[in-house]
Amino acid sequence: MSSDTNSLAHTKWNCKYHIVFAPKYRRQVIYGKIKKDIGIILRQLCERKG
């Protein structure tokens, strides 16, 4: 049976989100168009997870 939980010596985690941060030159193009939407989504995720 496989487990989704990863672990190291003193920690365990179960990561379900893949977040990619864009480099500075690409960020201006992407974030200029959808900056407000990204902020709303990240705030909602943080509120759900505490």
PyRosetta script that sets phi, psi and omega in degrees:
from pyrosetta import init, pose_from_sequence

init()
pose = pose_from_sequence("MSSDTNSLAHTKWNCKYHIVFAPKYRRQVIYGKIKKDIGIILRQLCERKG")
pose.set_psi(1, 129.4)
pose.set_omega(1, -178.6)
pose.set_phi(2, -92.5)
pose.set_psi(2, 145.2)
pose.set_omega(2, -179.7)
pose.set_phi(3, -113.8)
pose.set_psi(3, 143.0)
pose.set_omega(3, 177.8)
pose.set_phi(4, -84.2)
pose.set_psi(4, -5.3)
pose.set_omega(4, -177.2)
pose.set_phi(5, -86.4)
pose.set_psi(5, 128.3)
pose.set_omega(5, 175.4)
pose.set_phi(6, -96.9)
pose.set_psi(6, 157.6)
pose.set_omega(6, -180.0)
pose.set_phi(7, -151.9)
pose.set_psi(7, 156.2)
pose.set_omega(7, 170.4)
pose.set_phi(8, -126.1)
pose.set_psi(8, -167.1)
pose.set_omega(8, -175.0)
pose.set_phi(9, -57.5)
pose.set_psi(9, -43.3)
pose.set_omega(9, -174.1)
pose.set_phi(10, -123.6)
pose.set_psi(10, 9.6)
pose.set_omega(10, -177.5)
pose.set_phi(11, -139.6)
pose.set_psi(11, 155.2)
pose.set_omega(11, 171.4)
pose.set_phi(12, -135.1)
pose.set_psi(12, 146.6)
pose.set_omega(12, 178.5)
pose.set_phi(13, -151.4)
pose.set_psi(13, 159.0)
pose.set_omega(13, 178.3)
pose.set_phi(14, -135.8)
pose.set_psi(14, 92.6)
pose.set_omega(14, -174.8)
pose.set_phi(15, -93.3)
pose.set_psi(15, 124.9)
pose.set_omega(15, -179.4)
pose.set_phi(16, -115.8)
pose.set_psi(16, -1.2)
pose.set_omega(16, -178.0)
pose.set_phi(17, -114.8)
pose.set_psi(17, 139.0)
pose.set_omega(17, 176.3)
pose.set_phi(18, -114.1)
pose.set_psi(18, 109.8)
pose.set_omega(18, -178.3)
pose.set_phi(19, -111.1)
pose.set_psi(19, 130.5)
pose.set_omega(19, 179.7)
pose.set_phi(20, -118.7)
pose.set_psi(20, 127.2)
pose.set_omega(20, 176.7)
pose.set_phi(21, -100.8)
pose.set_psi(21, 129.3)
pose.set_omega(21, -175.6)
pose.set_phi(22, -84.9)
pose.set_psi(22, 150.2)
pose.set_omega(22, 175.7)
pose.set_phi(23, -64.0)
pose.set_psi(23, 163.3)
pose.set_omega(23, -173.9)
pose.set_phi(24, -54.3)
pose.set_psi(24, -47.1)
pose.set_omega(24, -176.5)
pose.set_phi(25, -66.8)
pose.set_psi(25, -34.2)
pose.set_omega(25, -179.9)
pose.set_phi(26, -82.1)
pose.set_psi(26, -30.6)
pose.set_omega(26, -177.9)
pose.set_phi(27, -58.6)
pose.set_psi(27, -40.6)
pose.set_omega(27, -178.1)
pose.set_phi(28, -60.8)
pose.set_psi(28, -39.0)
pose.set_omega(28, -179.7)
pose.set_phi(29, -71.2)
pose.set_psi(29, -49.1)
pose.set_omega(29, -175.9)
pose.set_phi(30, -70.6)
pose.set_psi(30, -53.7)
pose.set_omega(30, -173.7)
pose.set_phi(31, -69.5)
pose.set_psi(31, -24.4)
pose.set_omega(31, 177.4)
pose.set_phi(32, -61.5)
pose.set_psi(32, -32.9)
pose.set_omega(32, -176.9)
pose.set_phi(33, -88.5)
pose.set_psi(33, -38.4)
pose.set_omega(33, -171.9)
pose.set_phi(34, -125.6)
pose.set_psi(34, 22.1)
pose.set_omega(34, -176.5)
pose.set_phi(35, -56.9)
pose.set_psi(35, -45.8)
pose.set_omega(35, -178.0)
pose.set_phi(36, -64.8)
pose.set_psi(36, -41.9)
pose.set_omega(36, 179.1)
pose.set_phi(37, -63.7)
pose.set_psi(37, -41.8)
pose.set_omega(37, 179.0)
pose.set_phi(38, -62.8)
pose.set_psi(38, -42.2)
pose.set_omega(38, 178.9)
pose.set_phi(39, -60.6)
pose.set_psi(39, -43.3)
pose.set_omega(39, 179.7)
pose.set_phi(40, -63.8)
pose.set_psi(40, -45.4)
pose.set_omega(40, -179.1)
pose.set_phi(41, -63.4)
pose.set_psi(41, -45.7)
pose.set_omega(41, -180.0)
pose.set_phi(42, -64.3)
pose.set_psi(42, -38.9)
pose.set_omega(42, 177.3)
pose.set_phi(43, -63.4)
pose.set_psi(43, -42.4)
pose.set_omega(43, 178.6)
pose.set_phi(44, -62.7)
pose.set_psi(44, -42.4)
pose.set_omega(44, 178.0)
pose.set_phi(45, -62.8)
pose.set_psi(45, -42.5)
pose.set_omega(45, 179.5)
pose.set_phi(46, -64.8)
pose.set_psi(46, -40.1)
pose.set_omega(46, 179.1)
pose.set_phi(47, -65.5)
pose.set_psi(47, -39.6)
pose.set_omega(47, 179.1)
pose.set_phi(48, -64.9)
pose.set_psi(48, -41.2)
pose.set_omega(48, -176.0)
pose.set_phi(49, -86.0)
pose.set_psi(49, -14.7)
pose.set_omega(49, 177.4)
pose.set_phi(50, 87.0)
pose.dump_pdb("model.pdb")
